[in-house]
Amino acid sequence: MDRKDVRRRQFQVVFHLSDTCCIYAHRTGEAPATILISVSKRRFKRAVKRNRVKRQIREVYRKNKLQLLDDLQSRGQRLAIAFIYLSDELVATAELEEKMKIALSRISEKLSS
């Protein structure tokens, strides 16, 4: 089994939302949903900006995760989600929130099918 096969089997859902962020999700055996947030040092040299983006993503996820968690618990499934920020520019929290809602609804739809 080569590296590409392992990568394909590990990730169940991949969403590329414009050029702002990319989301990977796969099933895991821990909490109903765990998240990983990655902001590249190549995109933002200053830690202050990287931390701001991570705070925004955490807050937006916290506000919108209830529907996904309910779906996971009703099915008895668990999920690990990685949010990878791809943009070189800072984005308003409202814009991130809209994209997060879309992403979480797509994940829920993919899990139900």
C-alpha positions in Angstrom: 0.0 0.0 0.0 1.6 3.3 -1.1 1.2 6.6 0.6 -1.6 7.9 -1.6 -3.7 4.9 -0.8 -3.3 5.5 2.9 -4.3 9.2 2.4 -7.4 8.2 0.5 -8.6 5.8 3.1 -7.9 8.1 6.0 -10.0 11.1 4.9 -13.7 10.6 4.3 -14.6 14.2 3.4 -12.6 17.0 1.7 -14.0 20.4 1.2 -12.2 23.3 -0.5 -14.1 26.4 0.2 -12.9 29.1 -2.3 -9.3 30.0 -1.5 -9.9 30.8 2.2 -9.8 27.4 3.8 -9.8 23.7 3.2 -11.4 21.2 5.5 -10.5 17.5 5.9 -12.7 15.2 8.0 -12.3 11.6 8.9 -13.8 9.2 11.4 -12.1 8.7 14.7 -12.7 6.9 18.0 -12.6 9.7 20.6 -15.0 12.6 21.3 -18.0 13.2 19.0 -16.0 15.8 17.0 -12.4 17.0 17.5 -10.9 19.8 15.5 -7.4 20.8 14.3 -6.8 24.4 13.1 -3.8 25.1 10.9 -2.6 28.5 9.7 0.7 28.4 7.8 3.7 30.5 8.9 4.3 31.0 5.2 1.0 32.9 4.8 1.3 35.0 8.0 4.8 35.7 9.3 3.5 37.3 12.5 2.2 35.0 15.2 -0.4 37.7 16.2 -2.1 37.3 12.8 -1.9 33.5 12.9 -3.4 33.5 16.4 -6.2 35.9 15.3 -7.2 33.6 12.5 -7.2 30.6 14.8 -9.3 32.4 17.3 -11.8 33.4 14.6 -12.1 29.8 13.4 -12.5 28.4 16.9 -15.2 30.9 17.7 -17.1 30.4 14.5 -16.9 26.6 14.9 -18.1 26.9 18.6 -21.1 28.9 17.5 -22.2 26.5 14.7 -21.2 23.0 15.8 -24.4 22.0 17.5 -26.2 20.6 14.4 -23.1 18.6 13.5 -22.7 17.2 17.0 -26.4 16.3 17.2 -26.1 14.4 13.9 -23.0 12.6 15.0 -24.5 11.6 18.4 -27.7 10.4 16.8 -25.7 8.1 14.5 -23.2 7.1 17.1 -20.3 8.4 14.9 -17.2 10.3 15.7 -15.3 12.7 13.5 -11.9 14.5 13.4 -12.0 17.7 11.4 -9.0 19.7 10.2 -9.4 23.4 9.2 -6.5 24.6 7.1 -6.5 28.3 6.4 -5.3 28.9 2.8 -5.8 32.6 2.2 -2.9 35.2 2.4 -5.3 37.8 3.7 -7.2 38.3 6.9 -11.0 37.7 6.5 -13.9 39.2 8.5 -15.4 36.9 11.1 -18.8 37.2 9.4 -17.4 35.8 6.2 -15.7 32.9 8.0 -19.0 32.2 9.8 -20.9 31.9 6.5 -18.3 29.5 5.1 -18.3 27.5 8.3 -22.0 27.0 8.1 -21.7 25.8 4.6 -18.9 23.4 5.4 -20.6 21.9 8.5 -23.8 21.4 6.6 -21.9 19.6 3.8 -20.2 17.4 6.3 -23.5 16.5 7.9 -25.0 15.7 4.4 -22.0 13.6 3.5 -22.2 11.6 6.8 -25.9 11.0 6.2 -25.4 9.5 2.7 
